[in-house]
Amino acid sequence: MSNFDTLVKFTAKEDGQEYFAALTLTEPNGYPVVPKTGSQLDAYHTLEQLQSGLNSNKVTVDKLTMTNYPTLWNKPARALANPDEDILVNEFCATSLLDYEGELVFVTSREAKNVTRTEAGSYILGYTIGNDLSCRMFQLGKNSGGQYFFAKGFDKFAPLGPVLISPKQYEATAKGRRLTTRVNGEVVQDVELAEDMIFSPEQILSHMSQGEAVEDWNISRCCLE
């Protein structure tokens, strides 16, 4: 079980090392205060094991369409990006129906293989949010045969974070839990996770693990209707 409520990773200016810190301060709305440059935090040094997720070969995501089982595809590690990082988009991507979508993200804490839906929750380290960037032109069957890897696998097309929420904290807000996406301050997506999630994190992780080991620190996305 995760022994934190909210977790954030940062790079210290003094020694250039990466650290994790548990956030304790909250805003009036109950959300954690994300520290800015220059903030002082009690933290612990990033262990090599905690960095393994950044060296993963893939980011696994769920598909948009309604199916009997979660439909899966991969995003390469180079698609990962920090939440406030600039994403350079070339002309090819800009003219290929570039799109965005806010999604719930979960991270595994240990290797999972052949786990049941009931067992899957104990393999989840925590939850965060991500932006699933896509070039929709290459999701069309006539252009890429319905394969999503190319459409979603461009560099920096998977920004996520900055805060990792523990399963305990996540479940405590189950009723009325919402995900909101804004573009230049304008709300473009506002969903209630319990109502609009196609498959739960437990369903996705259980399905992913059948006959194939899901590595620890695997990053997975849950698509919303």
Secondary structure, 3 states (H helix, E strand, C coil): CCCCCEEEEEECCCCCCEEEEECCCECCCCCECCCCCCCCCCCEECCHHHHHHHHCCCEEEECCCCCCCCCEEEECHHHEECCCCCCCCCHHHHCCCEECCEEEEEEECCCECCCCHHHHHHHEEEEEEEECCEEHHHHCHHHHCCCCHHHHCCCCCEEECCEEECHHHHHHCCCCCEEEEEECCEEEEEEEHHHHECCCHHHHHHHHCCCCCECCCCEEEECEC
